[in-house]
Amino acid sequence: MNAGSPAEGPDGPAPRLACGRDAALVWDRAAAGTPPDAHERDCPHCNAAFADARGLDAVVHRMASQELEPPPSMMDRVMAAVLTELRPHDLLTLSSPHGPARLSRPAAAAVLRHVVDRMDGLRARSCRIEQPTGADAAGGAPHAADVAITVTARFGVDLASVTARVRQMVIAAGEQALGVPVRRVDIDVVDLFGEGTT
């Protein structure tokens, strides 16, 4: 099943949860700390979106507060990386007040897979991130990225609702955890798994 669609409304319909609520609006309310309304309190789909938003916020804060302990071999690895020319397609460009910064594409993809893995009923399989350039990037945010992610879903989940949640999770994680605006998210559900399996 291909569930690809634009992250924003102008290029296509806004993703909706199975209950009909706009997934982005539910996410924004949850991220802002707004208490759920009467519908959201009783709706399992809105409850899941609220839980995703809180979970991502916890992940971002935990990552930001961790004290990094570099291994003893870190200096050798850094020097080897400095001496090895990185291929441009392995790097993402980030906007920064001090000029463009670079982020490893595999590392960014690993972060997005991790946040999807934390969602109930889903497992990330693969993640590809592309930053369009030239005419392909016209009209978008600077350094905006397109994300293609494949997932497996637990048998019985509402695929429309969980893919809307994945889309909002990836958009939010790209901006909050990575500093990469996400303009499009394509989601392929490639397999199903049962209870107690991955």
URPE-V81287 format. One record per pair of residues at least 6 apart in sequence whose ideal C-beta (glycine too) atoms are under 7 Angstrom apart, sorted by the first residue. I is the first residue (numbers start at 1). GAP is how many residues later the second one is. If there is no record, write none. Layout:
[[I | GAP] [I | GAP]]
This chain:
[[1 | 158] [1 | 187] [1 | 188] [2 | 186] [3 | 160] [3 | 184] [3 | 186] [4 | 182] [4 | 183] [5 | 7] [5 | 10] [6 | 6] [6 | 178] [7 | 160] [7 | 164] [7 | 175] [7 | 176] [7 | 177] [7 | 178] [8 | 175] [14 | 8] [14 | 10] [15 | 8] [15 | 149] [15 | 152] [16 | 6] [16 | 7] [16 | 148] [17 | 6] [17 | 9] [17 | 28] [17 | 29] [17 | 32] [17 | 144] [17 | 147] [18 | 27] [18 | 140] [18 | 142] [18 | 143] [19 | 24] [19 | 26] [19 | 27] [21 | 25] [23 | 26] [23 | 141] [23 | 142] [23 | 144] [23 | 145] [24 | 144] [26 | 14] [26 | 20] [26 | 23] [27 | 22] [27 | 26] [27 | 141] [27 | 145] [30 | 19] [30 | 20] [30 | 23] [30 | 24] [31 | 22] [31 | 26] [31 | 141] [36 | 10] [36 | 14] [39 | 7] [40 | 6] [40 | 10] [45 | 113] [45 | 116] [48 | 72] [48 | 117] [49 | 116] [49 | 119] [52 | 67] [52 | 113] [52 | 117] [55 | 63] [56 | 59] [56 | 113] [56 | 116] [56 | 117] [56 | 120] [59 | 56] [59 | 59] [60 | 116] [60 | 117] [63 | 114] [90 | 14] [90 | 15] [91 | 11] [91 | 12] [91 | 13] [91 | 14] [92 | 10] [92 | 11] [92 | 13] [92 | 16] [92 | 37] [92 | 39] [92 | 53] [92 | 88] [93 | 7] [93 | 9] [93 | 38] [93 | 50] [94 | 6] [94 | 7] [94 | 9] [94 | 49] [94 | 85] [94 | 86] [95 | 47] [95 | 48] [103 | 75] [105 | 24] [108 | 21] [108 | 70] [108 | 72] [109 | 18] [109 | 19] [109 | 20] [111 | 62] [111 | 66] [111 | 67] [112 | 15] [112 | 35] [112 | 37] [112 | 58] [112 | 61] [113 | 11] [113 | 14] [115 | 54] [115 | 58] [116 | 6] [116 | 8] [116 | 33] [116 | 35] [116 | 50] [116 | 53] [117 | 6] [117 | 7] [119 | 46] [119 | 47] [119 | 50] [121 | 32] [121 | 33] [121 | 36] [121 | 41] [122 | 29] [122 | 31] [122 | 40] [122 | 44] [123 | 28] [123 | 29] [123 | 75] [124 | 25] [124 | 27] [125 | 25] [125 | 26] [125 | 27] [125 | 65] [126 | 23] [126 | 24] [127 | 20] [127 | 22] [128 | 20] [129 | 16] [129 | 18] [130 | 15] [130 | 16] [131 | 12] [131 | 14] [132 | 14] [137 | 7] [140 | 43] [141 | 40] [141 | 42] [143 | 37] [143 | 38] [144 | 37] [144 | 38] [144 | 39] [145 | 29] [145 | 35] [145 | 37] [145 | 38] [146 | 37] [146 | 38] [147 | 23] [147 | 27] [147 | 35] [147 | 38] [148 | 38] [149 | 21] [149 | 38] [150 | 38] [150 | 40] [151 | 15] [151 | 36] [151 | 38] [152 | 38] [152 | 39] [152 | 40] [152 | 41] [153 | 6] [153 | 9] [153 | 36] [153 | 39] [154 | 39] [155 | 37] [155 | 38] [155 | 39] [159 | 30] [163 | 24] [166 | 21] [167 | 18] [167 | 20] [170 | 12] [170 | 15] [171 | 11] [171 | 14] [174 | 6] [174 | 7] [174 | 8] [175 | 6] [175 | 7]]
